[in-house]
Amino acid sequence: MQVILKYLLAFFTLFCGIFAMDPTGKPFPVLKNDNLLRAARGEPVDRIPVWVMRQAGRYLPEFQEVRAKHDFFEVCRTPELACEVTMQPLRRFDLDASIIFSDILVIPQAYGMTVEMQPGKGPVFPEPLVEPEDMKKLTIENAVERLDYVGKAITMMRHMLDGKVPLIGFTGAPWTLMGYMIEGGGSKTMSKAKAWLTEYPADSKRLLTNLTNTIVDYLFMQVKSGAQMLQVFESSCDHISKDEFLSASLPYLKDIRDKLHEKLKAANIATVPMTVFAKGAMHSLEEMSKLGYEVVGIDYSIDPIEARHRVGPNVTVQGNLDPQDMYKPPEELRELVKDMVKKFGKDRYIANLGHGITPQTPIESMSVLVETVHAHQN
């Protein structure tokens, strides 16, 4: 019976891949390399799939050329530019996935907040949320309609890829977005956002809930537009305790997955695999493995063997090379990648870094990473 079910699932997947349509009714190209999706579902793969968070970005000179002519968020808001930079790493490396070029902070922007990408500082909110009264300024209703450029980029990108590899859509998670909105940018302490949790618990819950509902609608739009997999980035857990993670993050991560599934089912749209990546929350791998996400992202703070054991056999893991290892000599990097692949094993595994690739990463290191993962199938 299990064998029959396996082949039925494979046939259904092939059927969906052949007859998938974009929002205009035009068929999407048939997917040629589905190793990423098969790994996410726990199916056998031809080779271990590998991609890199922020793989379309500042370490590539061709990306820098685009940025020299265009503001960061202009690139995000212009589908043709977003697709161009999404495609850039695929022209250089034999990657098994593409991820649409965008930013997690487009949701606060859709809420009416100003976000500036300042050189040397990163994202800055000139007018962050200081107290709950400031939430009245947020234009939460119909926020996803103001993000239609992301959907257009996803649809355009699916056709540009011509089935080469799957396309991943993504979002920031509620706690991470709340942190940026209150801190006014990136923070090494999250002290202001943490203060909200204790001083304004009801308002914090309201903000996190509003963000969750927007994220569900946003991801639904991405799937309708052609995203074949989704990743939820909870990037700001390094400075909260496990108890704070379990109360301010985990319930909303679960709601995102469950509510999205309900929304897709009601619309008769097939679900897509989902990854939850909560950097700094490796203390809660057991809890994350029970959320219903097909994949749990592993950061670089934990040994792969321990991570695999704690996640369990029924969830795929993704990760977890330290981005700083990409600066090491090629032979040393190659051995580190071999060791990582050996520890994780071939089944239910997606090779990646344990966080985003950093700007000065040598181009050669990306080639070494991708080639080594594909060459060493344990």
Secondary structure, DSSP 4 states (H G I P E B T S, - for coil): -HHHHHHHHHHHHHHHHHH-B-TTSPBPPPPS--HHHHHHHT---SS--B--TT-SSTTSHHHHHHHHHS-HHHHHH-HHHHHHHHHHHHHHS--S-EE----TTHHHHHTT---EEETTTEEE-SS---SGGGGGG---TTGGGGGHHHHHHHHHHHHHHTTSS-EEEEEE-HHHHHHHHHHSB--SS-HHHHHHHHH-HHHHHHHHHHHHHHHHHHHHHHHHHT-SEEEEEE---TTS-HHHHHHHTHHHHHHHHHHHHHHHHHTT-----EEEEETT-GGGHHHHTTSS-SEEE--TTS-HHHHHHHH-TTSEEEEEE-GGGGGS-HHHHHHHHHHHHHHH-STTEEEEESSPPPTT--HHHHHHHHHHHHH---
